């Protein structure tokens, strides 16, 4: 079997499926390690998607979480479009919901 040295200049068509799988696996492991070791310097806590809203506000209904999401829209970043994930700062979300609840009480 003829093996070739694989580097960043190796054409994709020269790799076997096994070699391609090995290269992708190495890159994926490196990516996961970097993500695991990453700690935000801002000191803020971030959550993701509807499950993040459910965890943050300790609710069990995804329908309720979707209603909360409409209120949180101003602080949501990285909108993923239909079915995509979004990110929000937990501290900002809690503050926004407190302000929203206070406005509801005043308007009643």
QUILINTA-V13548 format. One record per backbone hydrogen bond with DSSP energy under -1.0 kcal/mol. CO is the residue of the C=O (numbers start at 1). NH is the residue of the N-H. Records with the same first field share a line. If there is no record, write none. Layout:
BEGIN
CO: NH ; NH
END
This chain:
BEGIN
7: 10
11: 14
12: 15
16: 20
17: 21
18: 22
19: 23
20: 24
21: 25
22: 26
23: 27
24: 28
25: 29
26: 30
27: 31
28: 32
29: 33
30: 34
31: 35
32: 36
33: 37
45: 90
47: 88
48: 52
49: 53
50: 54
51: 55
52: 56
53: 57
54: 59
61: 65
62: 66
63: 67
64: 68
65: 69
66: 70
67: 71
68: 72
72: 75
77: 87
81: 84
86: 49
87: 77
88: 47
89: 93
90: 94
91: 95
92: 96
93: 97
94: 98
95: 99
96: 100
97: 101
98: 102
99: 103
100: 104
101: 105
102: 106
103: 107
END
